Amino acid sequence: MQTRVADGRARVVREVRAAAPLMADLAAPAPARGPWLTAALNVQSGGPLCRVRPRAVVVQRDPQGRPDGLALLSYRRRGATTAVTLLGAEPEAAPLPDGRPAARLYARDDEVARLLAEGVADLLDRLRGPWTLRLAGLPLGDPIVAHLAALMPDSSLATSRSRLLVDELDAVGTVLRTRDPAQVERRLPDLLARVPAGRRAAVRAVVRLHAAIGEVELAVVPGGGGPVAVLLTLLDQGPAGEQRWPWWGVSDVGGLRRELGSPSVGLTAAAGLSRLGRSGSARDLSRGTAAG
C-alpha cells in the first residue's frame, strides 16, 4: 500500500479524474464528485501571489492503479497561519447544498481509511507555522474522521444539522424549468444577480459544468419586472436513480421553505506557534495548544 501527496492544481485535477470510479463506487453526492471539484479548482485564483493551494493525499494498493483512498484539501495562508479545509469549502467557492452531508473523504475500506488519516496527519506535521484544520459536512460514522480523531486527541468532533431547501414553487405561480444547457445559460444572469458577488464566478462555473452533463435544473417564476423567484436544483445520480436536491434559490413570492435535514459531522483541530519546527504536531496537539 502506498500513500503519497499531490501538490498544486494540475496534479490535484489528475487525482480527481483518476478517482472517478472510487467516487462512483462510494456513491459520492454531486458536490463531492469530479465536475463540482474541478469547477472549484478552476475558479481558484492562480499566479505567484495566490494564497490558496490544493493538495491531495492519495492511498493506492497498486502504485500503477487508481486511488483507493483520497483526501482533497485546500490550504490558505492567513498571515502566519495556514487554514486547511476540504476542497470546495473555501469562502469564494460555490455554496454547498444544505440538508444532507455534501462533503466526502474517500476510502474503500477501513485499512485505507486508517492510512489516509495517517497521511493527512503527516501532511499537517510538515507544515511550518501555526495551522487550523476544519473538515465539515461529512457523513456520520465517517471512518477517516474517526481515525483522525484518534490520531489527534485534542481535536474536536461536532454534529450539526442543516435545513433542507424544499421546492414548492409550483404552488405560487407558473414555473419555467429547464435542463437544457443553452436555456440554462440564457437564464443564468437572472440567478447570478441574486448570488453574493464573491461567489458568482464559482456558481457560474459549477452550473455550466453540471448543465453540460444534465445534472442541474434551473427554475424561474417570471414576474412583471423580471423573475420573482429563481431556484437551482441538482439532479444527483445515485444508486436509486435520479434524486432532486434543491441547491440554491431565492423567492419574493414564497414557494421555498426549509425543513430539518440529515445530520453531518465535522472535525476541527489547531496547532499554535509553540509547535514551530517540531514534528508530530498533529498527533500531539494537547501539549502544543496548552503551551501556546
C-alpha positions as CSV (number, residue, x, y, z in Angstrom):
1,M,0.0,0.0,0.0
2,Q,1.4,3.4,-1.0
3,T,0.5,6.8,0.4
4,R,1.6,10.0,-1.4
5,V,0.7,13.6,-1.8
6,A,-0.2,15.5,-4.9
7,D,0.6,19.3,-4.7
8,G,-0.8,22.0,-6.9
9,R,-3.8,22.4,-9.2
10,A,-2.7,20.4,-12.2
11,R,-1.7,17.4,-10.1
12,V,-4.8,17.5,-8.0
13,V,-7.0,17.7,-11.1
14,R,-5.4,14.5,-12.3
15,E,-6.1,12.8,-9.0
16,V,-9.8,13.9,-9.1
17,R,-10.1,12.4,-12.5
18,A,-8.4,9.2,-11.6
19,A,-10.7,8.8,-8.5
20,A,-13.9,9.0,-10.5
21,P,-14.5,5.2,-10.2
22,L,-13.9,5.4,-6.4
23,M,-16.3,8.3,-6.1
24,A,-18.9,6.3,-8.0
25,D,-18.4,3.2,-6.0
26,L,-18.9,5.1,-2.8
27,A,-22.0,6.9,-4.2
28,A,-20.5,10.3,-3.5
29,P,-23.0,13.1,-4.0
30,A,-22.6,15.7,-6.8
31,P,-20.7,18.2,-4.7
32,A,-18.1,15.5,-3.9
33,R,-17.6,14.3,-7.5
34,G,-15.3,15.4,-10.3
35,P,-17.3,18.1,-12.1
36,W,-18.0,20.1,-8.9
37,L,-14.5,19.7,-7.6
38,T,-13.0,20.6,-11.0
39,A,-15.0,23.8,-11.0
40,A,-13.8,24.6,-7.5
41,L,-10.2,24.2,-8.7
42,N,-10.8,26.2,-11.9
43,V,-12.1,29.3,-10.0
44,Q,-9.3,29.4,-7.6
45,S,-7.0,32.3,-8.5
46,G,-3.6,31.4,-9.8
47,G,-0.2,33.1,-10.1
48,P,2.7,33.5,-7.8
49,L,0.7,35.6,-5.2
50,C,-2.1,33.0,-4.8
51,R,-2.6,32.2,-1.2
52,V,-4.8,29.1,-1.8
53,R,-3.1,25.8,-2.8
54,P,-4.9,22.5,-3.2
55,R,-3.3,19.2,-2.1
56,A,-4.4,15.6,-2.3
57,V,-3.5,12.8,0.0
58,V,-3.7,9.5,-2.0
59,V,-3.7,5.9,-0.9
60,Q,-3.1,3.2,-3.6
61,R,-2.8,-0.6,-3.3
62,D,-1.4,-0.7,-6.8
63,P,1.1,2.2,-7.4
64,Q,0.2,1.9,-11.1
65,G,-3.5,1.8,-10.4
66,R,-6.3,4.2,-9.4
67,P,-6.7,5.6,-5.9
68,D,-8.3,3.5,-3.2
69,G,-8.3,6.5,-0.8
70,L,-8.3,10.2,-1.4
71,A,-8.5,13.4,0.8
72,L,-8.8,16.6,-1.2
73,L,-7.6,19.6,0.9
74,S,-7.3,23.3,0.4
75,Y,-4.5,25.3,2.1
76,R,-4.9,29.1,2.6
77,R,-2.4,31.4,4.1
78,R,-3.8,33.9,6.6
79,G,-0.9,35.8,7.9
80,A,1.4,33.3,9.6
81,T,-1.3,30.7,9.9
82,T,-2.3,28.0,7.4
83,A,-6.0,27.2,7.3
84,V,-6.7,23.7,6.0
85,T,-10.2,22.8,4.8
86,L,-11.8,20.4,2.3
87,L,-11.5,21.4,-1.3
88,G,-14.7,23.3,-2.2
89,A,-15.2,24.7,1.3
90,E,-13.3,28.0,0.5
91,P,-15.2,31.3,1.1
92,E,-15.2,32.0,-2.6
93,A,-16.4,28.5,-3.6
94,A,-19.9,27.8,-4.7
95,P,-22.2,27.3,-1.7
96,L,-22.9,23.7,-0.9
97,P,-26.5,22.4,-0.9
98,D,-28.0,22.1,2.5
99,G,-29.9,19.3,4.2
100,R,-27.5,16.4,3.5
101,P,-23.8,15.7,4.1
102,A,-22.3,17.2,0.9
103,A,-18.6,16.6,1.6
104,R,-16.6,13.4,1.4
105,L,-13.3,11.8,2.3
106,Y,-12.9,8.7,0.2
107,A,-11.7,5.2,1.3
108,R,-12.6,1.8,0.0
109,D,-12.2,0.1,3.4
110,D,-11.1,0.7,7.0
111,E,-7.5,-0.1,6.3
112,V,-7.4,2.5,3.6
113,A,-9.2,4.9,5.9
114,R,-6.5,4.5,8.6
115,L,-3.7,5.1,6.1
116,L,-5.5,8.1,4.7
117,A,-5.9,9.6,8.1
118,E,-2.2,9.0,8.8
119,G,-1.3,10.7,5.6
120,V,-3.4,13.8,6.4
121,A,-1.8,13.9,9.9
122,D,1.7,13.6,8.4
123,L,1.0,16.4,5.9
124,L,-0.1,18.6,8.8
125,D,3.1,17.7,10.7
126,R,5.2,19.0,7.9
127,L,3.6,22.5,7.9
128,R,5.7,25.3,9.2
129,G,4.0,27.7,11.5
130,P,0.6,27.5,13.1
131,W,-2.3,25.9,11.4
132,T,-6.0,25.2,11.7
133,L,-7.9,22.2,10.3
134,R,-11.6,22.3,9.7
135,L,-13.4,19.3,8.0
136,A,-17.1,19.9,7.8
137,G,-20.2,18.4,6.2
138,L,-19.1,14.7,6.4
139,P,-21.4,11.8,7.0
140,L,-22.0,10.5,10.5
141,G,-19.7,7.5,11.1
142,D,-17.1,8.5,8.6
143,P,-14.2,6.1,9.3
144,I,-11.5,8.6,8.2
145,V,-12.8,11.2,10.7
146,A,-12.8,8.5,13.4
147,H,-9.1,7.7,12.7
148,L,-8.2,11.3,12.5
149,A,-9.8,11.9,15.9
150,A,-7.9,9.0,17.4
151,L,-4.6,10.4,15.9
152,M,-5.3,13.9,17.2
153,P,-6.7,13.6,20.7
154,D,-7.1,17.3,21.2
155,S,-9.2,17.7,18.0
156,S,-13.0,18.3,18.4
157,L,-15.9,16.5,16.8
158,A,-19.2,18.2,16.3
159,T,-22.5,17.1,14.8
160,S,-24.6,19.6,13.0
161,R,-27.9,19.5,11.1
162,S,-28.6,21.9,8.3
163,R,-32.0,22.7,6.9
164,L,-33.1,21.2,3.6
165,L,-34.4,23.6,0.9
166,V,-37.8,22.4,-0.2
167,D,-39.2,23.3,-3.7
168,E,-42.9,24.3,-3.6
169,L,-42.7,26.9,-6.4
170,D,-45.5,25.3,-8.4
171,A,-47.9,26.4,-5.7
172,V,-47.1,30.1,-6.2
173,G,-47.3,30.6,-10.0
174,T,-46.1,29.5,-13.4
175,V,-42.7,27.9,-13.1
176,L,-40.3,27.7,-16.1
177,R,-38.0,24.8,-15.6
178,T,-35.1,23.8,-17.9
179,R,-32.2,21.4,-18.0
180,D,-31.2,22.4,-21.5
181,P,-27.6,23.9,-21.3
182,A,-28.4,26.7,-23.8
183,Q,-31.6,27.7,-21.9
184,V,-29.8,27.5,-18.5
185,E,-27.0,29.8,-19.9
186,R,-29.6,32.2,-21.2
187,R,-31.4,32.4,-17.8
188,L,-28.3,32.2,-15.7
189,P,-27.9,36.1,-15.3
190,D,-31.3,36.1,-13.5
191,L,-29.9,33.7,-10.9
192,L,-26.4,35.3,-10.6
193,A,-27.9,38.7,-9.9
194,R,-29.2,37.2,-6.6
195,V,-25.9,35.4,-5.7
196,P,-23.4,37.2,-3.5
197,A,-20.7,38.8,-5.7
198,G,-17.8,36.9,-4.2
199,R,-19.4,33.6,-5.2
200,R,-20.7,34.3,-8.6
201,A,-17.7,33.0,-10.6
202,A,-17.9,29.7,-8.7
203,V,-21.6,29.3,-9.1
204,R,-21.4,30.1,-12.8
205,A,-18.6,27.5,-13.3
206,V,-20.5,24.8,-11.3
207,V,-23.8,25.4,-13.1
208,R,-22.2,25.4,-16.6
209,L,-20.4,22.1,-15.9
210,H,-23.4,20.4,-14.4
211,A,-25.8,21.7,-17.1
212,A,-23.4,20.2,-19.7
213,I,-23.8,16.7,-18.2
214,G,-27.5,17.0,-17.4
215,E,-27.2,17.3,-13.7
216,V,-28.7,20.7,-12.9
217,E,-32.2,22.3,-13.4
218,L,-32.9,26.0,-13.3
219,A,-36.4,27.1,-12.3
220,V,-37.7,30.6,-12.8
221,V,-41.0,32.2,-11.8
222,P,-41.5,35.2,-14.1
223,G,-42.9,38.5,-12.9
224,G,-43.7,41.8,-14.4
225,G,-40.3,43.4,-13.9
226,G,-38.3,40.2,-14.1
227,P,-38.1,36.9,-12.2
228,V,-39.7,36.9,-8.8
229,A,-38.1,33.5,-7.9
230,V,-35.2,31.5,-9.1
231,L,-34.0,28.1,-8.0
232,L,-31.1,25.7,-8.8
233,T,-31.7,22.0,-8.3
234,L,-29.0,19.4,-8.5
235,L,-30.1,16.2,-10.3
236,D,-28.0,13.8,-8.2
237,Q,-27.4,10.4,-9.8
238,G,-27.3,7.8,-7.0
239,P,-27.9,4.0,-6.7
240,A,-31.6,4.6,-6.5
241,G,-31.6,6.7,-9.7
242,E,-32.1,10.4,-10.1
243,Q,-32.6,12.4,-6.9
244,R,-33.6,16.0,-6.9
245,W,-31.6,18.1,-4.4
246,P,-32.7,21.8,-4.3
247,W,-29.4,23.7,-4.1
248,W,-29.8,27.5,-4.0
249,G,-32.7,29.8,-4.6
250,V,-34.5,33.0,-3.6
251,S,-38.1,34.0,-3.9
252,D,-40.1,37.1,-3.4
253,V,-43.4,35.2,-3.5
254,G,-42.9,32.2,-1.3
255,G,-42.7,28.6,-2.6
256,L,-39.4,27.9,-1.0
257,R,-39.2,26.7,2.6
258,R,-36.7,24.9,4.9
259,E,-37.1,21.7,6.9
260,L,-34.7,19.8,9.1
261,G,-32.2,17.8,7.1
262,S,-29.9,14.9,7.8
263,P,-27.1,15.3,10.4
264,S,-23.4,15.6,9.5
265,V,-20.1,15.5,11.4
266,G,-17.1,17.8,11.4
267,L,-13.7,17.8,12.9
268,T,-11.6,20.8,13.9
269,A,-8.1,21.0,15.2
270,A,-5.3,23.6,15.6
271,A,-1.6,23.8,16.4
272,G,-0.1,27.1,17.6
273,L,3.2,28.9,17.4
274,S,4.7,26.7,20.1
275,R,4.8,23.9,17.5
276,L,7.1,25.6,15.1
277,G,9.9,23.3,14.0
278,R,8.6,20.3,16.0
279,S,7.5,17.1,14.5
280,G,4.3,15.2,15.4
281,S,2.2,18.4,15.9
282,A,-0.9,16.8,14.5
283,R,-0.6,13.9,16.9
284,D,0.4,16.0,19.9
285,L,-2.0,18.8,19.9
286,S,-2.7,18.9,23.7
287,R,0.8,19.9,24.7
288,G,1.2,22.4,21.8
289,T,-2.1,24.2,22.3
290,A,-1.6,24.3,26.1
291,A,1.8,25.8,25.7
292,G,0.5,28.4,23.2
